[in-house]
Amino acid sequence: MKAKIQAKSHILTLLGDELIGSDALAIFELVKNAYDADAENVKITMTDIGQDTQTLIIEDNGHGMALDTLKDVWLTIGTDFKRGLNRKESKKGRVSLGNKGVGRLAVHKIASDIELLTKTIDSDLVHHLTINWKDLINSSDYVQNLEVEINSKDSKGFPFTQGTIIKLTNFKENNWNKTKVRNFFRKISTIKPYFKSIQSKDNFNIEINLGDKNEWIKDVLEPSEILDKALFTFYFTLDYRKDKSGNVDEAKDAKFKWKYIFNNADETISNDKRYNKNQSENSDDVLDVKSALNKFYEGDEDSDKKRNLLNSDLEGIGKVQGEFYIFNLDKNITNLFFSNQIQPVKSYIAENYGIRIYRDGVRVFNYGEQNDDWLGLDYQKIQRAGEHFSRKVTLGAINLSLKDSHQTLIEKTNREGFVDNIYFEILKEIISKVFNFFEIKSLKDKDLINEYIDGFKPIKKIGLSETISELEEKINEKGLEKEFKNLFARIRKDYDTMKDVMLNSGQAGLNLGIIFHEVDRELIQIDKRLDKLNDKSDVEELEKIQIRVKGLLALVQSFSPMLKQAKGRKEKISNVLSRLKVINDPRFQQHEVIFSCPILTGEAQDFEVEGQINLILTSINNIIDNAIYWLGYNNKAQDRRALLISSDTENFFGNAVIIADNGPGFSLDMDYMTQPFVTTKDGSMGLGLYLTNTVIESLGGKLQIIDSADYEGLENYNGACIALIFPKSKV
């Protein structure tokens, strides 16, 4: 026996009234239909606002609907008219925004009565229908039995040669007060972007007329008036990098074009001549995504590998354009730019902050709404207050190509964002990296702002929590307690001790961060080995696990001298470097770094340093840690990762330890990078160079960038090159 699947008429209520999140979104669905119909102009008119006779009319001059389209598409729920092979470019080159076939039911969210008139250019007839949703749903139990009367009449009096008019009456809510109207106006106004680089590629205009309530919106500021006076502005484009023939090599770096602007208020904020150039740009750059995208690609053995954005990363996303505007609402700053309009500007920013998403110039809700932090800017601000921009003073937007992304970035049925899939996750990571790039570009100028308003004190907090319980459970499951119980107990003891130390440590905290990163890496490798181990009789695999575990113990124990307080004393720098070599050898092997130290081989001059040796050791280790991180950008197959530590006892006021690598080098000035909480590393506190510099200066020394080309034997170390200059020991 076979039974039919049937839908109750009440499903129309669910799809209309309960599926769409707000009245503005419901109207937005009708505007999207006008866009899909190649309309150039859409007019939204509201009359008798707040009264029982309240009316909303949406008129467009799109291509209208023939009778068959009205019957077979508009009145068909879930039609595939705009999906799959039917999703084609229109005559104006538009790709349809709708694809679910339920958007037209959105009107049910707003009003009980709908009247529709539509006409095509090649017809003299206007097709007309009216629907009372309550009466229609009550007329039959099942959807398939519902009927709507369509009348066709002469087009005389119809205002367009082609187009559609939808009139909504009998509103479900008549309490449309000034607040609701202004919110409605703002949301509908954002359907079409007002951002400079994200204008719609064709002529698509939206006019809103609120009749006798137009005065309610007359003081709503034009966005351009405010955006032009943003403190920081950033424009960018990400696109495929093509060769001279227009071909795309997926393995090549994607093209990153950007422009940064700092609004110095005609040098009012700072008249320092170093900051006269208030903008910078690059039309052919690359975007450093570090290791953020590696997790999305299976088989990537080196999950920490640093790299740039590739052409292949844009697959399913396509070309991305965007712009960000940052404001500062301190009264000293707002007085400079907005004088007697301060309160309206503050209100506008408070009501419109966030980063929106558009496709082909049409907004995708709800990205950029106040309750939507899709980029996680609030979390980043909490983690590192002084470095990141607050979402509440950020206005921005990105624009996607619908043609490139409609099959991969799929809108949810409720029209509140994209389906959360791998393409959207990659998009979020990419835009986050662009925003972080913008933040780094603004660091120096942010300091000028803080100096101008006198007194911003960033608060930094760090936290760390690690555990090896799951590995211990897996050891027990494999019946390996005897072989590893004592080793893991010692590791856990040392590990927990270090966590306690970190809570009250400065330099030690930085070293513990290194330890935890390396320990985590080793734990992952041990976990993989345990998964491969099928039986205790697999001697070879068991030995590899034992080597890993013992190496882990050695790694943890090797750092303990760096965590202990010590009195000042004299020590040969070779002894310090020897200990650092032992500490970092496992890391050099793991990261495939070729380490050379002529001081330890007698090829460079040894000398004495005086002070707290653990702090000196930690300071040098901070530089080594930075080198290992940035060497991760080197292509191991083409450019071997190399680090050298040598000495110079002749060319400075004191004895110097020279640390050089062949990585990408410094992107910021040293006088700026030695300030606290300044970093371009992901997940870093920005304290390493600051603490190193502080330690060296407290000893009477100096941290200095030097040119490796000036030194014989350093020609190939063309990355970062630092001299740690220690005062000569007193005899």
C-alpha positions as a printed Julia matrix, in Angstrom:
731×3 Matrix{Float64}:
   0.0    0.0     0.0
   1.25   3.46   -0.84
   0.15   6.65    0.91
   0.42  10.23   -0.25
   2.37  12.85    1.63
   0.14  15.86    2.13
   0.65  19.36    3.5
  -1.9   21.1     5.67
  -2.83  24.62    4.65
  -1.37  25.86    7.92
   2.07  25.3     6.38
   1.63  28.69    4.64
   1.54  30.36    8.06
   4.71  28.54    9.11
   6.53  29.46    5.9
   5.41  33.06    5.96
   4.68  34.36    9.43
   7.12  32.18   11.38
   9.95  31.62    8.9
  10.96  35.24    8.29
  12.6   36.99   11.24
  11.26  40.55   10.96
   9.02  42.88    8.97
  12.06  44.49    7.37
  13.32  41.1     6.19
   9.89  40.28    4.8
   9.87  43.47    2.72
  13.48  42.76    1.76
  12.31  39.48    0.17
   9.92  41.4    -2.06
  12.66  43.86   -3.01
  14.88  40.92   -3.97
  12.15  39.72   -6.3
  12.23  43.14   -7.95
  16.01  42.88   -8.33
  15.66  39.42   -9.9
  13.12  40.9   -12.33
  15.75  43.39  -13.61
  13.99  46.36  -12.05
  15.88  49.64  -12.1
  13.62  51.42   -9.65
  11.78  50.19   -6.58
   9.45  52.5    -4.68
   8.25  51.63   -1.17
   5.36  53.75    0.08
   3.73  53.61    3.52
   0.59  55.57    4.37
  -1.6   55.95    7.47
   1.24  54.67    9.63
   0.06  53.47   13.04
  -3.6   53.38   12.04
  -5.96  50.53   11.14
  -5.82  51.69    7.52
  -2.01  51.43    7.37
  -0.88  50.47    3.87
   2.43  49.45    2.28
   2.93  49.5    -1.49
   5.97  48.16   -3.33
   6.28  49.15   -6.99
   9.0   48.09   -9.4
   9.62  48.47  -13.14
  11.04  44.98  -13.62
   9.98  42.62  -16.39
   6.74  41.66  -14.63
   5.05  38.26  -14.83
   3.11  36.61  -17.62
   0.01  34.66  -16.65
   1.82  31.31  -16.8
   4.65  32.64  -14.62
   2.16  33.97  -12.11
   0.39  30.6   -11.92
   3.32  28.21  -12.21
   6.0   30.17  -10.35
   4.65  32.9    -8.05
   1.82  30.73   -6.78
   3.97  27.6    -6.57
   5.68  27.03   -3.22
   9.3   25.87   -3.39
   9.57  26.23   -7.17
  12.97  25.58   -8.75
  12.49  28.53  -11.1
  15.65  30.21   -9.72
  17.66  27.13   -8.77
  20.13  24.85  -10.48
  20.16  25.01  -14.26
  17.31  27.53  -14.13
  19.54  30.01  -12.28
  20.82  32.06  -15.19
  22.01  35.59  -15.73
  19.31  38.08  -16.66
  19.53  40.55  -19.52
  21.17  43.01  -17.13
  23.73  40.4   -16.09
  22.14  39.77  -12.7
  22.09  36.35  -11.08
  18.9   35.79   -9.1
  19.13  36.4    -5.34
  16.21  34.15   -4.46
  16.36  30.39   -4.88
  14.15  28.73   -2.26
  10.77  29.49   -3.81
   9.25  30.63   -0.52
  10.25  34.32   -0.36
   6.95  35.61   -1.73
   5.22  34.12    1.31
   7.08  36.67    3.41
   4.2   39.11    2.97
   2.24  36.89    5.34
   4.6   38.13    8.06
   3.37  41.69    7.65
  -0.25  41.78    6.59
  -3.26  39.58    6.11
  -4.33  41.07    2.77
  -2.25  41.29   -0.39
  -3.11  42.72   -3.79
  -0.81  42.13   -6.76
  -0.8   43.66  -10.24
   1.8   42.72  -12.84
   2.45  43.36  -16.54
   5.06  42.3   -19.09
   6.32  44.58  -21.86
   4.88  42.45  -24.67
   1.36  42.3   -23.26
  -1.5   44.81  -23.09
  -2.96  43.0   -20.09
  -2.43  43.51  -16.37
  -2.87  40.37  -14.3
  -4.47  40.98  -10.92
  -5.02  38.86   -7.82
  -5.99  39.44   -4.19
  -5.36  37.16   -1.23
  -6.68  37.23    2.31
  -4.36  34.77    4.0
  -6.72  33.85    6.79
  -9.64  33.2     4.45
  -7.42  31.31    2.0
  -5.97  29.0     4.64
  -9.37  28.34    6.15
 -10.93  27.55    2.77
  -9.44  24.05    2.68
  -7.49  21.7     4.94
  -4.79  20.93    2.4
  -2.53  23.19    0.36
  -3.19  21.41   -2.92
  -6.87  22.36   -2.69
  -6.36  26.08   -2.18
  -7.36  28.35   -5.06
  -6.72  32.0    -5.91
  -8.73  34.06   -8.38
  -6.64  35.76  -11.12
  -8.18  38.48  -13.26
  -6.67  39.95  -16.4
  -7.67  43.4   -17.58
  -6.61  46.18  -19.92
  -3.36  47.85  -18.85
  -4.73  51.38  -19.19
  -3.79  53.31  -16.07
  -0.94  50.99  -15.11
   2.03  53.3   -14.35
   4.75  51.25  -16.11
   5.2   49.61  -19.49
   6.26  46.61  -17.43
   6.54  45.87  -13.74
   4.8   44.7   -10.58
   2.82  46.43   -7.81
   2.19  44.75   -4.46
  -0.16  46.37   -1.95
  -0.34  45.17    1.67
  -3.22  46.06    4.0
  -4.81  44.78    7.2
  -1.47  44.8     9.02
  -0.94  42.29   11.78
   0.67  45.01   13.9
  -0.55  48.6    13.71
   1.69  49.91   16.49
   4.23  51.34   14.07
   5.6   54.24   16.13
   8.53  56.55   15.35
  11.11  54.1    16.73
   9.86  51.18   14.64
   9.56  53.32   11.5
  13.12  54.66   11.87
  14.46  51.13   12.4
  12.49  49.92    9.38
  13.85  52.81    7.29
  17.46  52.09    8.29
  17.2   48.38    7.5
  15.52  48.86    4.13
  18.01  51.63    3.28
  20.85  49.16    3.73
  19.52  46.71    1.13
  21.55  48.67   -1.39
  25.03  49.5    -0.12
  26.12  53.04    0.55
  29.77  52.0     0.76
  32.01  53.5    -1.91
  33.63  50.33   -3.24
  30.5   48.18   -3.05
  28.09  49.95   -5.3
  25.77  47.76   -7.31
  27.23  47.03  -10.73
  24.0   48.07  -12.43
  21.3   50.69  -11.9
  19.15  49.54   -8.97
  17.53  52.31   -6.93
  15.27  52.13   -3.9
  13.03  55.03   -2.89
  11.2   55.11    0.44
   8.22  57.44    1.02
   6.53  57.52    4.42
   3.91  60.13    3.59
   3.13  62.47    6.48
   5.71  60.62    8.59
   8.67  61.57    6.42
   9.6   64.06    9.15
  10.37  61.09   11.38
  13.32  60.17    9.17
  14.48  63.58    7.94
  17.29  63.77   10.53
  18.59  60.28    9.81
  22.05  61.2     8.56
  23.32  60.28    5.13
  25.93  57.55    5.68
  28.45  59.22    3.35
  28.51  62.3     5.59
  29.72  60.15    8.46
  31.96  57.67    6.67
  34.0   60.47    5.09
  35.05  61.54    8.59
  36.04  58.16    9.95
  39.28  58.14   11.9
  40.62  55.06   10.09
  39.52  53.78    6.68
  40.58  50.63    4.85
  39.62  49.49    1.33
  40.59  46.09   -0.05
  40.06  43.64   -2.89
  40.96  39.95   -2.94
  40.96  38.28   -6.33
  42.55  35.49   -8.35
  46.09  36.25   -9.51
  46.25  35.57  -13.23
  49.15  35.18  -15.64
  49.57  37.26  -18.79
  47.21  34.93  -20.66
  44.5   35.34  -18.04
  44.95  31.83  -16.63
  44.71  31.03  -12.91
  47.28  28.78  -11.22
  45.65  27.49   -8.02
  49.03  27.15   -6.29
  49.9   30.84   -6.78
  49.29  33.55   -4.18
  45.99  35.37   -4.54
  46.1   39.1    -5.31
  45.57  41.48   -2.38
  44.94  45.13   -3.19
  44.51  47.55   -0.29
  44.47  51.2     0.76
  44.81  52.5     4.32
  43.83  56.04    5.36
  44.39  57.77    8.72
  42.32  60.93    9.12
  44.72  63.29   10.9
  42.17  66.13   10.92
  44.49  68.45    8.98
  47.36  67.56   11.32
  45.32  68.52   14.38
  45.84  65.14   16.05
  49.57  65.16   15.36
  51.75  67.71   13.6
  54.73  65.37   13.8
  56.22  65.43   10.3
  56.72  61.68   10.48
  52.96  61.33   10.15
  52.32  63.77    7.32
  51.75  60.81    5.01
  48.34  59.75    6.28
  47.7   56.96    3.81
  49.42  53.99    2.23
  48.4   51.47   -0.42
  49.51  48.47   -2.44
  47.81  47.33   -5.63
  49.63  43.99   -5.93
  50.23  42.59   -2.44
  49.73  39.15   -0.89
  47.67  38.38    2.23
  49.45  36.58    5.05
  46.97  34.06    6.48
  49.62  32.36    8.64
  48.35  28.83    9.45
  44.67  29.75    9.8
  43.42  27.89    6.69
  45.44  24.68    7.07
  42.74  23.04    9.18
  40.37  23.06    6.21
  42.58  20.92    4.02
  42.95  17.2     4.64
  46.39  15.67    4.52
  48.21  18.83    5.54
  50.88  17.33    7.75
  52.34  20.68    8.76
  49.35  22.31   10.45
  51.56  25.15   11.75
  52.93  26.0     8.31
  52.72  29.74    7.63
  51.62  30.81    4.17
  49.87  33.43    2.09
  46.33  33.29    0.7
  46.31  31.15   -2.44
  44.13  31.25   -5.54
  42.76  27.86   -4.48
  41.5   29.34   -1.18
  39.11  31.57   -3.15
  37.41  28.6    -4.8
  33.69  28.76   -4.03
  34.1   32.33   -2.74
  35.45  34.27   -5.69
  36.42  37.93   -5.74
  35.91  39.78   -2.46
  35.78  43.56   -2.05
  35.42  45.4     1.21
  35.92  48.48    3.3
  36.12  49.24    7.01
  35.56  52.51    8.87
  36.68  53.02   12.47
  35.52  55.83   14.76
  36.55  57.08   18.19
  33.7   58.44   20.29
  35.86  60.29   22.8
  34.55  63.85   22.96
  37.96  65.31   22.06
  37.93  63.36   18.78
  34.25  63.8    17.89
  34.6   67.57   18.45
  37.28  67.65   15.75
  35.11  66.04   13.08
  31.44  66.58   13.9
  31.23  69.69   16.15
  27.49  70.38   16.66
  26.34  67.0    15.27
  28.01  64.83   17.9
  24.88  63.24   19.35
  23.3   62.29   15.99
  26.62  60.81   14.88
  27.0   58.8    18.08
  23.43  57.57   17.67
  24.04  56.61   14.06
  27.18  54.62   14.91
  25.4   52.95   17.84
  22.55  51.91   15.54
  24.62  50.84   12.5
  27.89  49.39   13.75
  29.0   46.01   12.46
  30.38  44.5     9.26
  27.77  43.67    6.64
  27.87  41.25    3.75
  26.55  42.06    0.27
  26.34  39.97   -2.89
  26.38  41.84   -6.16
  25.58  44.96   -4.15
  22.52  43.53   -2.36
  22.67  42.9     1.36
  22.71  39.46    2.98
  21.0   39.65    6.36
  21.64  39.44    9.3
  25.38  40.06    9.02
  26.28  43.39   10.56
  23.23  43.61   12.78
  23.93  44.49   16.42
  23.31  40.96   17.64
  25.52  39.38   14.98
  29.29  39.27   15.49
  30.12  36.89   12.66
  33.84  37.84   12.67
  34.25  37.44   16.43
  35.47  41.03   16.9
  34.03  41.25   20.4
  35.96  38.16   21.49
  39.21  39.48   20.04
  38.68  42.8    21.81
  38.2   41.02   25.13
  41.32  38.93   24.58
  43.54  41.92   23.75
  41.84  45.17   24.56
  44.44  47.67   23.43
  45.29  46.18   20.06
  41.95  45.41   18.44
  39.25  47.77   17.22
  35.93  47.55   19.01
  33.02  46.29   16.92
  30.89  49.06   18.43
  32.88  51.74   16.59
  33.36  49.74   13.38
  31.24  50.17   10.26
  32.11  48.0     7.31
  31.0   45.76    4.51
  32.25  43.12    2.14
  30.84  42.38   -1.29
  30.81  38.94   -2.91
  30.16  37.81   -6.45
  26.87  35.96   -6.63
  27.97  34.21   -9.82
  31.07  32.8    -8.09
  29.46  31.87   -4.78
  25.77  31.03   -5.16
  26.38  27.26   -5.2
  28.7   27.28   -2.2
  27.68  30.21    0.02
  24.03  29.24    0.37
  21.52  31.42    2.19
  19.46  29.79    4.94
  15.77  29.34    4.29
  14.93  31.88    7.01
  17.1   34.43    5.13
  19.26  35.06    8.21
  22.73  34.36    6.88
  24.59  31.62    5.07
  24.52  27.92    5.81
  27.5   27.23    8.07
  29.73  25.18    5.76
  33.45  25.03    4.94
  33.24  27.85    2.39
  31.72  30.24    4.91
  34.28  29.2     7.54
  37.11  29.91    5.1
  35.54  33.26    4.2
  35.41  34.22    7.89
  39.07  33.32    8.4
  40.1   35.31    5.32
  38.19  38.44    6.3
  39.5   38.15    9.86
  43.05  38.16    8.5
  42.28  41.22    6.36
  40.85  43.01    9.39
  43.9   42.07   11.48
  46.13  43.42    8.68
  44.2   46.69    8.9
  44.65  46.78   12.68
  48.4   46.29   12.38
  48.61  49.09    9.8
  46.9   51.43   12.26
  49.03  50.66   15.34
  51.25  53.74   15.2
  48.35  56.05   14.39
  46.34  54.59   17.27
  49.14  55.63   19.58
  48.83  59.18   18.27
  45.12  59.11   19.1
  45.83  57.84   22.6
  48.4   60.59   23.11
  45.91  63.17   21.85
  43.11  62.17   24.19
  45.7   61.58   26.96
  45.37  58.45   28.92
  44.27  55.18   27.34
  45.72  52.34   29.4
  45.21  48.95   27.76
  44.6   46.04   30.04
  46.02  42.73   28.99
  45.11  39.34   30.34
  46.52  35.97   29.52
  45.23  32.54   30.29
  46.28  29.0    29.55
  44.78  25.6    30.28
  46.26  22.34   29.08
  45.52  18.73   29.93
  46.87  15.28   29.11
  44.02  13.27   30.64
  42.74  11.98   27.31
  46.16  10.6    26.43
  46.41   8.86   29.8
  43.02   7.26   29.15
  44.19   6.08   25.75
  47.38   4.66   27.33
  45.18   2.7    29.73
  42.94   1.5    26.91
  45.99   0.14   25.1
  47.2   -1.65   28.24
  50.41   0.38   28.41
  50.17   1.61   32.01
  53.35  -0.22   33.05
  55.43   1.25   30.26
  54.29   4.89   30.6
  52.58   5.49   33.96
  55.64   6.88   35.78
  56.76   9.0    32.85
  53.32  10.58   32.46
  53.09  11.16   36.22
  56.36  13.11   36.14
  55.25  15.04   33.06
  51.95  15.95   34.71
  53.71  17.07   37.9
  56.15  19.34   36.05
  53.4   20.51   33.74
  51.06  21.52   36.59
  53.92  23.27   38.37
  54.64  25.35   35.31
  50.99  26.33   34.97
  51.01  27.62   38.55
  54.19  29.58   37.89
  52.7   31.16   34.8
  49.97  32.89   36.79
  52.55  35.15   38.44
  55.28  35.23   35.8
  56.48  37.79   33.29
  59.3   36.32   31.26
  58.42  32.87   32.53
  54.94  33.26   31.11
  56.35  33.77   27.65
  58.53  30.68   27.93
  55.63  28.65   29.21
  53.66  29.69   26.16
  56.44  28.21   24.04
  56.52  25.07   26.19
  52.78  24.5    25.99
  52.82  24.94   22.23
  55.63  22.4    21.81
  54.16  20.03   24.39
  50.82  20.19   22.6
  52.56  19.32   19.34
  54.29  16.32   20.97
  51.06  15.15   22.6
  49.36  15.2    19.2
  52.19  13.1    17.71
  52.0   10.62   20.6
  48.25  10.44   20.12
  48.72   9.63   16.43
  51.27   6.94   17.28
  48.89   5.38   19.79
  46.16   5.27   17.16
  48.52   3.38   14.85
  49.49   0.9    17.57
  47.34  -2.19   17.22
  49.18  -4.47   19.63
  51.9   -4.3    22.29
  53.89  -6.77   20.22
  54.52  -4.02   17.65
  58.0   -3.35   19.06
  59.05  -0.8    16.45
  56.01   1.43   16.95
  56.25   1.03   20.72
  59.85   2.25   20.67
  58.82   5.32   18.65
  56.19   6.13   21.27
  58.73   5.71   24.08
  61.16   8.04   22.29
  58.42  10.63   21.91
  57.37  10.41   25.57
  60.95  10.62   26.86
  61.6   13.53   24.53
  58.52  15.24   25.91
  59.79  14.8    29.45
  63.19  16.18   28.47
  61.52  19.17   26.81
  59.5   20.01   29.91
  62.45  19.57   32.29
  64.85  21.55   30.11
  62.86  24.73   30.62
  62.87  24.6    34.42
  66.04  26.74   34.85
  64.32  29.55   32.97
  61.5   29.63   35.52
  63.64  30.0    38.64
  64.64  33.26   40.22
  68.39  33.69   40.64
  70.88  36.18   42.01
  73.12  38.12   39.67
  76.4   36.5    38.74
  78.95  36.29   35.97
  78.62  33.59   33.32
  80.24  32.74   30.02
  77.81  33.47   27.19
  78.8   30.08   25.75
  77.29  28.37   28.82
  74.04  30.28   28.34
  73.91  29.4    24.64
  74.76  25.77   25.35
  71.73  25.49   27.61
  69.57  27.23   25.01
  70.73  24.76   22.38
  69.68  21.83   24.57
  66.33  23.47   25.23
  65.6   24.23   21.59
  67.15  21.24   19.79
  63.79  19.36   19.74
  62.16  22.47   18.31
  64.87  22.92   15.67
  64.31  19.33   14.57
  60.54  19.62   14.59
  60.54  22.85   12.57
  63.44  21.76   10.36
  65.64  24.71   11.31
  69.39  24.5    10.65
  70.99  25.97   13.76
  74.58  27.26   13.81
  76.45  28.73   16.76
  80.12  29.62   16.1
  80.55  30.59   19.76
  79.99  26.97   20.8
  82.4   25.64   18.18
  85.15  28.12   19.06
  84.83  29.97   15.75
  83.54  33.16   17.4
  84.72  35.01   20.5
  83.27  33.95   23.86
  82.72  36.55   26.59
  81.24  36.99   30.04
  77.86  38.49   30.88
  76.79  39.62   34.33
  73.29  39.66   35.79
  70.41  37.29   36.51
  71.38  34.54   34.11
  67.89  33.1    33.87
  66.6   36.45   32.57
  69.44  36.71   30.05
  68.74  33.16   28.93
  65.03  33.94   28.6
  65.71  37.15   26.68
  67.79  35.35   24.07
  65.21  32.58   23.92
  62.51  35.14   23.06
  64.51  36.05   19.95
  64.97  32.37   19.08
  61.23  31.78   19.46
  60.44  34.69   17.12
  62.93  33.34   14.58
  61.41  29.84   14.64
  57.93  31.3    14.16
  58.81  33.53   11.2
  61.03  30.9     9.6
  57.81  28.97    9.22
  57.09  31.14    6.18
  60.08  29.77    4.32
  59.37  27.15    1.68
  61.3   24.18    3.07
  61.87  22.72   -0.39
  63.29  25.92   -1.88
  64.66  27.97    1.01
  66.02  26.01    3.97
  65.25  27.52    7.36
  68.45  28.74    9.02
  69.3   30.45   12.33
  72.73  31.6    13.46
  73.97  32.92   16.82
  77.41  34.48   16.86
  79.28  37.31   18.63
  80.88  40.66   17.98
  83.28  42.0    20.6
  84.74  44.84   18.53
  82.12  46.99   16.76
  79.88  48.06   19.66
  80.35  49.76   23.03
  80.08  46.31   24.6
  80.1   42.64   23.72
  77.25  41.62   21.41
  75.37  38.4    20.73
  74.37  38.44   17.05
  71.19  36.52   16.17
  70.34  36.23   12.46
  67.91  34.19   10.37
  66.8   33.93    6.73
  63.1   34.52    7.37
  60.93  37.44    6.14
  62.5   40.0     8.5
  60.82  42.79   10.47
  57.67  44.55    9.26
  57.7   47.26   11.95
  60.4   49.6    13.3
  62.37  48.26   16.26
  61.59  51.29   18.44
  57.93  50.39   17.99
  58.23  46.61   18.26
  59.95  46.9    21.65
  56.85  48.57   23.09
  54.57  46.29   25.15
  51.66  44.5    23.49
  52.86  45.19   19.94
  52.97  42.1    17.73
  52.18  40.8    14.27
  52.17  37.16   15.44
  48.93  35.24   15.84
  48.15  34.41   19.46
  51.12  36.35   20.82
  50.96  38.66   23.83
  53.36  41.11   22.21
  55.7   41.08   25.2
  58.73  39.13   23.97
  60.82  41.91   22.44
  59.63  44.38   25.04
  60.81  42.2    27.94
  64.05  41.31   26.14
  64.75  44.99   25.56
  63.9   45.81   29.17
  66.25  43.13   30.51
  69.14  44.2    28.24
  68.66  47.88   29.1
  68.51  47.1    32.84
  71.96  45.54   32.47
  73.25  48.7    30.8
  73.07  47.21   27.32
  71.06  47.71   24.16
  68.95  45.78   21.63
  69.69  46.88   18.07
  68.74  45.84   14.52
  71.77  45.47   12.26
  72.33  44.76    8.57
  73.6   41.22    7.99
  75.28  42.39    4.77
  77.78  44.31    6.92
  79.12  41.08    8.43
  81.25  38.48    6.79
  79.57  35.1     6.92
  76.05  36.52    7.42
  75.28  37.33    3.79
  72.82  34.45    3.48
  70.99  35.4     6.69
  68.94  38.12    5.04
  65.96  38.06    7.38
  65.9   39.42   10.92
  69.33  40.33   12.33
  69.59  41.53   15.94
  72.5   42.51   18.18
  72.05  42.07   21.94
  74.78  44.35   23.29
  75.98  43.61   26.84
  78.26  45.93   28.79
  81.76  44.56   29.15
  82.29  42.82   32.47
  84.27  44.72   35.06
  87.5   43.02   36.02
